């Protein structure tokens, strides 16, 4: 009987140790995911600024080919949606809402870049070329940051699903960003 009690005590101790280790690992992944989401958010905000500068750098003669006001409105909506995301307590619904807004901005920006590339004079303008170059760099940074964030978010989700600490889906959920749906690299030649 004593051996049986010792056996159950050892098993209970091992279970508690495993739970403690998982909770520590989950906390580490949560902190890492929050930091990675914060970096991604900064890169996305940077791209919004570049898109605004690109729109402002276009001469008024380009307006019949491009709806500048529509781009500004879509950009502002995406910026507002991005600002609602708190990297320390991310909400899956806010991230999904942002991704929808960002897709719309990317589509309009992609159309704008395509129009610029067909206009040789505009394509050669220094300010426009600088904005497109900056957009290419921002898109590359976003792609890198998105990959890093997605990796940590997936690791967090896997551990949470496989954990005894499993909780119902809460608003504090790290959601993976769609990989290709709002990536402008193909549009700008990267």
Secondary structure, DSSP 4 states (H G I P E B T S, - for coil): -HHHHHHHHHHHHHHHHHHHHHHHHHHHHHHHHHHHHHHHHHHHHHHHHHHHHHHHHS-GGGGGG--HHHHHHHHHHHHHHHHT--GGG--HHHHHHHHHHHHHHHHHHHHHHHHHHH-HHHHH-HHHHHHHHHHHHHHHHHHHHHHHHHHHHHHHHHHHHTSTT-----S---PPPPSSTT--TTTTT-
